[in-house]
Every structure is written in structure tokens, then in C-alpha cells.
């Protein structure tokens, strides 16, 4: 896509100018990417104030290390990587969330395997409040992969690199996260039809 290539070149040039101290160039980078950075930070921290801290830390780090940007990934991917590391550092300071190692068969059964397609359930759940409530029940890792792949439309190889996973491991994590989201949405679905 020519537009995205032009944006990449513009972003790279803005970071080059930023490395030379150009505040206006950096302000353009911030304006272009702050929503994506905040969305990821909000999903990872589950807290608006903490997400703001991650957002500020991300752009402070980007300003300080603009001269180190190598352009082997997009500026957005670079910024999201910085944000992810900032959120992980913040999360390490808090108690760790328990790891859910529920077998895939149990996740599938809860998500409705053999019934309606889990993805169809997720797509049908247009109500943002229901989706937000369902996302809030998931682990930070699940929210993170769903945000990167399904909300930010990040390509699989870039998401895997950002998460420091193999592509296969990223796909497995994404599949499990989608099943957990579908199960959470299903748990909130009205049960009136099933009680007749």
C-alpha cells in the first residue's frame, strides 16, 4: 500500500529530525501514534492512570532514544515495543497474575465448540460495554495479543517479534485468547432462550 509506505518514510524522517532535537517533528510522531500506544497501555495496565504513565514513559523514551531507531520495523511497532516494555516493568512491580493453563479442550467447550462458531459469537457481540467487560476478565497477556492483532491489525510476524515469541507461539496465544474472549462473551449472553 503506497500510503502506508509514505507514512513509514514520513515517520522515519520525523524520527531522524527528532534525533537532531526537532520538537515539531517529534510532536507529529506523538500525534500520529499516541492513540495506539495508549490503547495498548490501557489494555496491559487495566488502569487509566497507569496507562497515562506508560504513555508518557513511552514517548519520553522515544525522544531520548530517537537516534537509536534503525527503521528495521515501523515507527508504530517500535513505539508499541517501548510501551509494552514500560507496561511490563510496571506490572513486575505489582503482584503477578495467575497463569491460566486450562486445557484447550475445556476452553473450546466453554467457548461453544460444537455450537455456534466462537468467532461468530465474538463478531456478533457489537455492544462495546459487553466486549469491554469480557476483555476485563482476561489476563494481561490475552488482552495484549487481542489488542495487537484484532484491534491494531498488527501483522502476525510483527506481533510475534514485539511479544518476543515465535510466530507459532504467537498464533497459539492468539487462538487461546480468542477462545477465552468468546467464552467470556458467551457467559454474559442472555440465558432466557436456554431456560425454556
C-alpha positions as CSV (number, residue, x, y, z in Angstrom):
1,X,0.0,0.0,0.0
2,X,1.6,3.2,-1.1
3,X,0.0,5.3,1.6
4,X,1.4,3.2,4.4
5,X,4.9,3.2,2.8
6,X,4.7,7.1,2.6
7,X,3.7,7.2,6.2
8,X,6.6,5.0,7.2
9,X,9.0,7.2,5.3
10,X,7.5,10.3,6.9
11,X,7.8,8.7,10.4
12,X,11.4,7.6,9.8
13,X,12.2,11.2,8.6
14,X,10.5,12.7,11.6
15,X,12.5,10.5,14.0
16,X,15.7,11.4,12.2
17,X,14.8,15.1,12.8
18,X,13.8,14.3,16.4
19,X,17.2,12.8,17.0
20,X,18.6,16.2,16.0
21,X,16.3,17.9,18.5
22,X,13.4,18.9,16.3
23,X,10.4,19.1,18.7
24,X,7.9,19.8,16.0
25,X,8.9,16.6,14.2
26,X,8.5,14.6,17.4
27,X,5.1,16.3,18.2
28,X,3.9,14.9,14.8
29,X,5.1,11.4,15.7
30,X,3.3,11.7,19.1
31,X,0.1,13.0,17.5
32,X,0.1,10.2,14.9
33,X,0.8,7.3,17.3
34,X,-0.4,8.2,20.8
35,X,-3.8,6.6,20.4
36,X,-2.3,3.2,19.5
37,X,0.2,3.5,22.3
38,X,-2.5,4.4,24.8
39,X,-4.8,1.6,23.7
40,X,-2.1,-1.0,24.3
41,X,-1.0,0.6,27.6
42,X,-4.7,0.7,28.8
43,X,-5.2,-3.0,27.9
44,X,-1.9,-4.0,29.6
45,X,-2.3,-2.0,32.8
46,X,-6.1,-2.1,33.2
47,X,-5.9,1.3,34.7
48,X,-6.3,4.7,33.1
49,X,-3.7,6.5,35.3
50,X,-1.2,3.7,34.8
51,X,-1.8,3.8,31.1
52,X,-1.1,7.5,31.1
53,X,2.2,6.8,32.9
54,X,3.1,4.2,30.3
55,X,2.2,6.6,27.5
56,X,4.4,9.4,29.0
57,X,7.2,6.9,29.6
58,X,7.0,5.6,26.1
59,X,7.3,9.0,24.4
60,X,10.0,10.1,26.8
61,X,12.0,7.0,26.0
62,X,11.3,7.5,22.3
63,X,12.5,11.2,22.5
64,X,15.7,10.1,24.3
65,X,16.5,7.2,22.0
66,X,15.3,8.5,18.6
67,X,18.9,8.4,17.4
68,X,18.9,4.6,18.0
69,X,15.9,3.9,15.7
70,X,17.1,1.6,12.9
71,X,14.0,1.5,10.7
72,X,14.0,-2.3,10.5
73,X,10.4,-2.1,11.8
74,X,7.8,0.6,11.5
75,X,7.8,3.5,13.9
76,X,4.5,2.3,15.3
77,X,5.9,-1.1,16.1
78,X,9.0,0.5,17.7
79,X,6.8,2.7,19.9
80,X,4.4,-0.2,20.8
81,X,7.5,-2.3,21.8
82,X,8.7,0.5,24.1
83,X,5.2,0.8,25.5
84,X,4.9,-2.9,26.1
85,X,8.3,-3.0,27.9
86,X,7.2,0.0,30.1
87,X,3.9,-1.7,30.9
88,X,5.7,-5.0,31.7
89,X,8.2,-3.2,34.0
90,X,5.2,-1.5,35.7
91,X,3.4,-4.8,36.1
92,X,6.5,-6.5,37.6
93,X,6.2,-4.1,40.4
94,X,2.8,-5.4,41.2
95,X,1.8,-8.9,42.1
96,X,1.8,-11.4,39.2
97,X,-1.4,-12.6,37.8
98,X,-2.0,-16.4,38.0
99,X,-1.3,-18.3,34.8
100,X,-4.3,-20.0,33.2
101,X,-3.2,-23.3,31.8
102,X,-6.7,-24.6,31.2
103,X,-6.5,-27.3,28.5
104,X,-7.6,-26.2,25.0
105,X,-10.5,-28.6,25.0
106,X,-12.0,-27.1,28.1
107,X,-11.5,-23.6,26.7
108,X,-13.2,-24.7,23.5
109,X,-16.1,-26.3,25.3
110,X,-16.7,-23.1,27.3
111,X,-16.4,-21.1,24.1
112,X,-19.1,-23.2,22.5
113,X,-17.3,-25.7,20.3
114,X,-19.9,-27.8,18.7
115,X,-22.3,-24.9,19.0
116,X,-22.1,-21.5,17.3
117,X,-18.7,-20.6,16.0
118,X,-16.6,-18.8,18.7
119,X,-15.5,-16.2,16.2
120,X,-19.1,-15.6,15.1
121,X,-20.1,-15.1,18.8
122,X,-17.3,-12.5,19.2
123,X,-18.2,-10.8,15.9
124,X,-21.9,-10.7,16.9
125,X,-21.0,-9.0,20.2
126,X,-21.2,-5.5,18.9
127,X,-22.0,-4.0,22.2
128,X,-18.8,-2.3,23.3
129,X,-19.7,-2.5,27.0
130,X,-20.1,-6.2,26.9
131,X,-16.9,-6.6,25.0
132,X,-15.0,-4.3,27.4
133,X,-16.4,-6.3,30.3
134,X,-15.4,-9.6,28.7
135,X,-11.9,-8.3,28.0
136,X,-11.6,-7.2,31.6
137,X,-11.9,-10.8,32.7
138,X,-8.9,-11.9,30.6
139,X,-5.3,-11.9,31.6
140,X,-3.0,-9.1,30.5
141,X,-1.3,-11.5,28.0
142,X,-4.7,-12.3,26.4
143,X,-5.7,-8.6,26.3
144,X,-2.3,-7.7,24.8
145,X,-2.4,-10.2,21.9
146,X,-6.0,-9.4,21.1
147,X,-5.2,-5.7,21.1
148,X,-2.2,-6.1,18.8
149,X,-3.8,-8.5,16.3
150,X,-7.5,-7.7,16.4
151,X,-7.7,-4.0,17.4
152,X,-4.4,-2.7,16.0
153,X,-4.4,-5.1,13.0
154,X,-0.7,-5.6,13.5
155,X,0.7,-8.3,11.1
156,X,1.5,-11.6,12.8
157,X,5.2,-11.5,12.3
158,X,5.4,-8.0,13.8
159,X,3.2,-9.0,16.8
160,X,5.4,-12.1,17.4
161,X,8.6,-10.0,17.3
162,X,7.1,-7.4,19.7
163,X,6.0,-10.1,22.1
164,X,9.3,-11.9,21.7
165,X,7.6,-15.1,20.6
166,X,7.9,-17.4,17.6
167,X,5.1,-16.9,15.1
168,X,3.7,-20.3,16.0
169,X,3.7,-19.4,19.7
170,X,2.0,-16.1,18.9
171,X,-0.7,-17.9,16.9
172,X,-1.3,-20.3,19.7
173,X,-1.6,-17.5,22.3
174,X,-3.9,-15.6,19.9
175,X,-6.1,-18.6,19.4
176,X,-6.4,-19.3,23.2
177,X,-7.1,-15.6,23.8
178,X,-9.9,-15.5,21.2
179,X,-11.4,-18.7,22.8
180,X,-11.3,-17.1,26.2
181,X,-12.9,-13.9,24.9
182,X,-15.6,-15.9,23.2
183,X,-16.2,-17.9,26.4
184,X,-16.5,-14.7,28.4
185,X,-18.9,-13.2,25.9
186,X,-21.0,-16.4,26.0
187,X,-21.1,-16.3,29.8
188,X,-22.7,-12.8,29.5
189,X,-25.1,-13.7,26.8
190,X,-28.8,-13.8,27.9
191,X,-29.8,-17.2,29.1
192,X,-33.5,-16.8,28.6
193,X,-33.6,-18.8,25.4
194,X,-31.8,-21.7,27.1
195,X,-34.2,-21.9,30.1
196,X,-37.4,-22.5,28.2
